[in-house]
Amino acid sequence: MENHASPSESKTSQKPGTNDYRNKRSSSGSTSPCKEKRRKMAEISPTNHDRLGGSSSAPPPPTPIIQKVFWSYLERDNDKKEDLKDHNTFLFEAKRLKHAADKATDSLAQAMLYLEAVLYFLLTGTAMERDPCTSKAAFTMFKDTNSLIRYISSKFRGQQLHPTVQGSIHSKVAILSLRCQSIIYLKMYNMQKSDVKECQRIIAEYMATSKLQNNTNTEVPNGNTPSPISPTNSVASQSSGSNTPSNVMAVPILVVGAFQRQSMLFQFLTFCNELWDQADTLVSRGNHTDFFIKLDHENGPITLHSTISNVVKYIQAGLQHLKLETTKQL
């Protein structure tokens, strides 16, 4: 005898394991498709639009690190006293570099060696200035060094005009040389600054006395002002009179020396500013702005307030960069 299942039993038999499926889904703890989609969207990196819209999921940008690249000329602490050596140590190195430059055959290498020698001569003068035994001779050292660098500049002036890579490097060496010359002239003026005041005092006293004497000589004994047509103003009367003032004035030797000394010291200032301006012109004309901006950022810019030590370090750094440029061209 065959047993037939009831309709309810047949429906149950068509969906086997339904209760098991529901139990498994409830126990697995998995999310719905909508929640799964939202989770995947959250994992996607934000777009530029999301970032600009102020999405809270984007991390804040890192705080930029600001490095100090310029110094005030009042901050003399960064000029470390590492060059407090005996002046003979610097002088020995300066002579060694100069002799090496004399023997060099390549014009660019020779120019760099000469400029390096000049830097050590400057350090020699600075060390001599600090020593009471040699402080008076320091001015002569700076003066002789200035003569040397002027000779070097004139020798290589034609090289910087060539429109080549080597000519460009020569031009940069010339700019560093002009900066150095300018600082030397200012240094020489500052070392003799006390003489300027003394010369001004002597000249001012003489001018005041001379003006007083001229006013006295133009007065007439009877107090009357001489007439323009008076015989005393005629050429004949002037030529016949032995006491008539002439166009030549006798100036005391002391005053003449003061004028000459003052003129020489003022020339130091004139040359200082002219050479600095020439360097600025050469930077723009040769399109070397980027090179010197980089040099300023790395070492701090040099100005007319810079110490000799800072100028030496700056130019040494510049020469090091130029040597690397020369090596790359080989």
Secondary structure, DSSP 4 states (H G I P E B T S, - for coil): -PPPPPHHHHHHHHSTTHHHHHHHHHHH-PPPHHHHHHHHHHHSPPPHHHHHTT-TTSPPPPPP-PPP----TT-GGGS-GGG-S-HHHHHHHHHHHHHHHHH--SHHHHHHHHHHHHHHHHHHHHHHHHSTTTTTTHHHHHHHHHHHHHHHHHHTTTGGGSSSHHHHHHHHHHHHHHHHHHHHHHHHHHHTHHHHHHHHHHHHHHHHHHHHHHHHHTS-TTSPPPPTTSGGGSHHHHHH-SS---S-----HHHHHHHHHHHHHHHHHHHHHHHHHHHHHHHHHTT-HHHHHHHHHHH----TT--HHHHHHHHHHHHHHHHHHHHHH-
